[in-house]
Amino acid sequence: MANLKSIKNRINSVQSTKKITRAMKMVAAAKVRSSEIATKASRPYAIELYNMFQKLLNSVPEFSSETLRIKHAIDNYPKLLERRKIKNVGMFIVTANKGLAGAYSANVVKLALKQIKEYQKQGIGVKVFIAGQKGISIIRKKLIALGCNIERKYFSCIDNPGAMDAREIAEDMAEYYVNNKIDKIEIITTSFRNMVSYSVDSWAILPLEGVKNPHERLSDSVIEPLMEFTPDMHHILQKIVPMFITNTFYQALLEAHASELASRMTAMSAATTNAEKIIHDLSIQYNKIRQAAITNEIIEVVSGANALSK
């Protein structure tokens, strides 16, 4: 009977776990839909902003900050668009604050460590900016082994990403870039696909790729569109460059949030299914042992009756 009691206790324990995983699945499912809508709705804006930004830069003959008032590093657009030899990379890694989301944070950290090792082979240093408590706990010791430091940590931007969170991150990394502490800004995040899948990607922000040198002479066969600037090109660029950088960080946070919720919903669904299977198997085992115990008792009673009748 002691064995029956232990199995019964385990069934009750698994049933309690099943209630928790089912509740977490329902919560994630309720949140992931709104997050999916926000993520997909912001993509067209991000794409058009990037295309407009590229056209704008290709129409500007030179970058200058002489007429500009620069209060923050992110307002210093000529310095942000400066191309120089890459000695240090600023890597922003987006993970989760909580666990129980499958291998979500582990997959992001895996790609980040791979990128860091590749940069180190090239003699390039890496300064890490990371969002998410779970990612920090996973990567901290591994970064120490690689000789990398975590420069900044962010937590509030994960569970409810907003434009102000993206602005804070953009300003921090722009300050490092303008002060020549880093020469490249890269984001390790996830791109949301659907409710059951996402991809871990690396986004390079600065220096910009695909933009011509403003001092390079165009060939006669290339016709550039004529663009008029009001008030002037430099004040417009001072607004557009921070907008582009901030929006890229914002989009990365949105994609990561939707991917995390989808991963958590999938993981909790699998956990609930596994709990049901364990309960089923334990119930069969419990019934077999209980049936065997009852059969033994019946045999003992019949044997005793037979003994008394002789």
C-alpha positions as CSV (number, residue, x, y, z in Angstrom):
1,M,0.0,0.0,0.0
2,A,3.0,2.3,0.6
3,N,3.8,2.0,-3.1
4,L,0.2,3.0,-4.0
5,K,0.4,6.0,-1.8
6,S,3.6,7.3,-3.4
7,I,2.1,6.8,-6.9
8,K,-1.0,8.7,-5.8
9,N,1.1,11.5,-4.5
10,R,3.0,11.7,-7.7
11,I,-0.2,11.8,-9.8
12,N,-1.5,14.7,-7.6
13,S,1.8,16.5,-8.1
14,V,1.8,16.1,-11.8
15,Q,-1.9,17.2,-11.9
16,S,-0.9,20.4,-10.1
17,T,1.9,21.0,-12.6
18,K,-0.5,20.4,-15.4
19,K,-2.8,23.1,-14.1
20,I,0.1,25.6,-14.0
21,T,1.4,24.8,-17.5
22,R,-2.1,25.0,-18.9
23,A,-2.7,28.4,-17.3
24,M,0.7,29.7,-18.6
25,K,-0.2,28.4,-22.1
26,M,-3.5,30.3,-22.0
27,V,-1.8,33.5,-20.8
28,A,0.9,33.3,-23.5
29,A,-1.7,32.5,-26.2
30,A,-3.7,35.6,-25.1
31,K,-0.7,37.8,-25.2
32,V,1.0,36.5,-28.4
33,R,-1.9,37.5,-30.6
34,S,-1.7,41.2,-29.7
35,S,2.1,41.0,-29.9
36,E,1.9,39.4,-33.3
37,I,-0.4,42.2,-34.6
38,A,1.9,44.9,-33.3
39,T,5.0,43.3,-34.8
40,K,3.6,42.7,-38.2
41,A,1.9,46.2,-38.3
42,S,5.3,47.9,-37.6
43,R,7.2,46.0,-40.3
44,P,6.0,48.1,-43.3
45,Y,7.0,51.3,-41.5
46,A,10.4,50.0,-40.7
47,I,11.0,48.9,-44.3
48,E,9.8,52.2,-45.8
49,L,11.9,54.2,-43.3
50,Y,15.0,52.2,-44.3
51,N,14.3,52.7,-48.0
52,M,13.7,56.4,-47.5
53,F,16.8,56.7,-45.4
54,Q,19.0,55.1,-48.0
55,K,17.7,57.4,-50.8
56,L,18.2,60.4,-48.5
57,L,21.8,59.5,-47.8
58,N,22.6,58.9,-51.4
59,S,21.3,62.4,-52.3
60,V,23.4,64.2,-49.7
61,P,26.8,65.4,-51.1
62,E,28.5,65.8,-47.7
63,F,27.8,65.4,-43.9
64,S,28.3,68.4,-41.7
65,S,27.4,69.3,-38.1
66,E,28.5,73.0,-38.2
67,T,25.0,74.4,-38.1
68,L,23.6,71.8,-35.7
69,R,22.9,71.9,-32.0
70,I,24.0,68.6,-30.6
71,K,22.6,67.7,-27.1
72,H,23.0,64.0,-27.2
73,A,25.3,61.6,-28.9
74,I,22.5,60.2,-31.1
75,D,22.0,63.7,-32.5
76,N,25.6,63.8,-33.9
77,Y,24.6,62.2,-37.2
78,P,28.0,62.8,-39.1
79,K,29.8,60.9,-36.4
80,L,27.2,58.1,-36.5
81,L,27.6,57.8,-40.3
82,E,31.3,57.8,-40.1
83,R,33.1,54.8,-41.6
84,R,36.2,53.6,-39.9
85,K,38.3,50.5,-39.2
86,I,36.3,48.1,-37.0
87,K,38.3,47.5,-33.8
88,N,35.4,46.9,-31.4
89,V,31.8,45.8,-31.9
90,G,28.8,46.8,-29.8
91,M,26.5,43.8,-29.6
92,F,23.0,44.2,-28.3
93,I,21.5,40.8,-27.3
94,V,17.8,40.4,-26.8
95,T,16.8,37.5,-24.5
96,A,13.9,36.9,-22.0
97,N,13.4,37.9,-18.4
98,K,11.8,34.6,-17.5
99,G,12.3,30.9,-18.3
100,L,9.8,28.3,-19.3
101,A,10.0,29.4,-23.0
102,G,11.8,26.3,-24.3
103,A,15.2,27.0,-25.8
104,Y,14.4,30.6,-26.7
105,S,17.1,32.4,-24.7
106,A,19.6,29.6,-25.1
107,N,19.3,29.9,-28.9
108,V,19.9,33.6,-28.9
109,V,22.9,33.2,-26.6
110,K,24.3,30.5,-28.8
111,L,24.3,32.7,-31.9
112,A,25.8,35.6,-29.9
113,L,28.7,33.5,-28.6
114,K,29.3,32.2,-32.1
115,Q,29.5,35.8,-33.4
116,I,31.8,36.9,-30.5
117,K,34.2,34.0,-31.2
118,E,34.3,34.9,-34.9
119,Y,35.1,38.5,-34.1
120,Q,37.8,37.5,-31.7
121,K,39.4,35.3,-34.4
122,Q,39.7,38.5,-36.5
123,G,41.2,40.4,-33.6
124,I,38.0,42.5,-33.0
125,G,36.8,43.1,-29.5
126,V,33.2,42.9,-28.5
127,K,31.3,45.0,-25.9
128,V,28.0,43.4,-24.9
129,F,24.7,45.2,-24.2
130,I,22.1,42.7,-23.1
131,A,18.4,42.7,-22.4
132,G,16.7,40.0,-20.3
133,Q,17.5,38.5,-17.0
134,K,17.5,34.9,-18.3
135,G,20.1,35.7,-21.0
136,I,22.4,37.3,-18.4
137,S,22.3,34.3,-16.2
138,I,23.1,32.0,-19.1
139,I,25.9,34.1,-20.7
140,R,27.6,35.7,-17.8
141,K,30.2,33.0,-17.1
142,K,30.8,32.3,-20.8
143,L,31.5,36.0,-21.4
144,I,34.1,36.0,-18.6
145,A,35.8,33.0,-20.2
146,L,35.9,34.9,-23.5
147,G,37.2,38.1,-21.9
148,C,34.1,40.2,-22.7
149,N,32.3,42.6,-20.4
150,I,28.6,43.4,-20.1
151,E,28.5,47.1,-20.6
152,R,24.8,47.7,-20.0
153,K,21.8,45.6,-18.8
154,Y,18.1,46.2,-19.7
155,F,15.1,44.5,-18.1
156,S,11.9,46.6,-18.4
157,C,12.0,46.7,-22.2
158,I,11.5,42.9,-22.5
159,D,8.0,42.3,-21.1
160,N,6.4,45.5,-22.5
161,P,8.6,46.9,-25.2
162,G,8.0,50.6,-26.0
163,A,9.5,53.4,-28.1
164,M,11.1,55.0,-25.0
165,D,12.9,51.8,-24.2
166,A,14.3,51.6,-27.7
167,R,15.3,55.3,-27.5
168,E,17.3,54.6,-24.2
169,I,19.2,51.7,-25.8
170,A,19.8,53.7,-29.0
171,E,21.2,56.6,-27.0
172,D,23.5,54.4,-24.9
173,M,25.0,52.6,-28.0
174,A,25.2,55.9,-30.0
175,E,27.3,57.4,-27.1
176,Y,29.7,54.5,-27.3
177,Y,29.9,54.8,-31.1
178,V,30.4,58.6,-31.1
179,N,33.1,58.3,-28.5
180,N,34.9,55.6,-30.6
181,K,34.5,52.9,-27.9
182,I,32.8,50.8,-30.6
183,D,33.0,50.9,-34.4
184,K,30.0,48.7,-35.3
185,I,26.5,48.2,-33.8
186,E,24.9,44.8,-34.1
187,I,21.7,43.3,-32.7
188,I,21.2,39.6,-31.9
189,T,17.5,39.0,-31.8
190,T,14.7,36.7,-33.1
191,S,12.5,37.3,-36.1
192,F,8.9,36.2,-35.5
193,R,7.5,34.0,-38.2
194,N,4.3,32.5,-36.8
195,M,2.9,31.0,-33.7
196,V,5.2,27.9,-33.8
197,S,8.4,29.2,-35.3
198,Y,11.0,32.0,-35.2
199,S,14.5,32.5,-36.4
200,V,17.6,33.8,-34.5
201,D,19.2,36.6,-36.6
202,S,22.0,39.1,-36.5
203,W,21.1,42.7,-37.6
204,A,23.9,45.1,-38.4
205,I,22.9,48.8,-37.9
206,L,26.0,50.8,-38.1
207,P,28.1,51.4,-40.2
208,L,25.4,51.4,-42.9
209,E,25.8,49.1,-45.8
210,G,24.7,49.9,-49.4
211,V,25.1,53.6,-49.0
212,K,27.5,55.3,-51.4
213,N,30.4,57.5,-50.3
214,P,29.1,61.1,-50.4
215,H,32.4,62.3,-51.8
216,E,32.5,59.7,-54.6
217,R,31.8,61.0,-58.1
218,L,28.8,59.3,-59.8
219,S,29.3,57.9,-63.3
220,D,27.5,59.7,-66.1
221,S,25.2,56.7,-66.6
222,V,23.7,56.9,-63.1
223,I,20.8,59.2,-62.6
224,E,20.0,60.1,-59.0
225,P,16.6,61.5,-58.1
226,L,16.5,65.2,-57.3
227,M,15.5,65.8,-53.7
228,E,14.7,69.2,-52.1
229,F,15.3,69.7,-48.4
230,T,13.5,72.0,-46.1
231,P,14.8,73.6,-43.9
232,D,18.1,71.9,-45.0
233,M,19.6,68.5,-45.5
234,H,21.7,68.5,-42.3
235,H,18.8,69.3,-39.9
236,I,16.7,66.6,-41.6
237,L,19.4,64.0,-41.3
238,Q,19.8,64.9,-37.6
239,K,16.1,63.9,-37.2
240,I,16.1,60.9,-39.6
241,V,19.3,59.2,-38.3
242,P,18.1,58.9,-34.7
243,M,14.7,57.9,-35.9
244,F,16.1,55.1,-38.0
245,I,18.4,53.8,-35.3
246,T,15.7,53.9,-32.6
247,N,13.1,52.3,-34.8
248,T,15.5,49.4,-35.6
249,F,15.9,48.7,-31.9
250,Y,12.2,49.0,-31.4
251,Q,11.5,46.5,-34.2
252,A,14.0,44.1,-32.7
253,L,12.3,44.3,-29.3
254,L,8.9,43.7,-30.9
255,E,10.1,40.7,-32.9
256,A,11.8,39.2,-29.8
257,H,8.7,39.7,-27.6
258,A,6.4,38.0,-30.1
259,S,8.9,35.2,-30.6
260,E,9.3,34.7,-26.8
261,L,5.6,34.5,-26.2
262,A,5.1,32.1,-29.1
263,S,8.0,29.9,-27.8
264,R,6.5,29.9,-24.3
265,M,3.0,29.0,-25.6
266,T,4.5,26.1,-27.6
267,A,6.7,24.9,-24.6
268,M,3.7,25.1,-22.2
269,S,1.5,23.2,-24.6
270,A,4.1,20.5,-24.9
271,A,4.5,20.4,-21.1
272,T,0.8,20.0,-20.6
273,T,0.6,17.2,-23.1
274,N,3.5,15.5,-21.4
275,A,1.8,15.9,-18.0
276,E,-1.3,14.2,-19.4
277,K,0.7,11.3,-20.7
278,I,2.5,10.9,-17.4
279,I,-0.8,11.0,-15.5
280,H,-2.2,8.4,-17.8
281,D,0.8,6.1,-17.4
282,L,0.8,6.5,-13.6
283,S,-2.9,5.8,-13.4
284,I,-2.4,2.6,-15.3
285,Q,0.4,1.6,-13.0
286,Y,-1.7,2.6,-9.9
287,N,-4.6,0.5,-11.1
288,K,-2.4,-2.5,-11.8
289,I,-0.8,-2.4,-8.4
290,R,-4.2,-1.9,-6.7
291,Q,-5.7,-4.8,-8.7
292,A,-2.9,-7.0,-7.7
293,A,-3.3,-6.0,-4.0
294,I,-7.0,-6.8,-4.1
295,T,-6.4,-10.1,-5.9
296,N,-3.8,-11.0,-3.2
297,E,-6.3,-10.2,-0.4
298,I,-9.0,-12.3,-2.1
299,I,-6.6,-15.2,-2.4
300,E,-5.7,-14.9,1.3
301,V,-9.4,-14.8,2.3
302,V,-10.2,-17.9,0.1
303,S,-7.1,-19.7,1.4
304,G,-8.1,-19.0,5.0
305,A,-11.7,-20.2,4.3
306,N,-10.4,-23.4,2.8
307,A,-8.2,-24.0,5.8
308,L,-11.0,-23.5,8.3
309,S,-13.3,-25.9,6.3
310,K,-10.9,-28.8,6.5
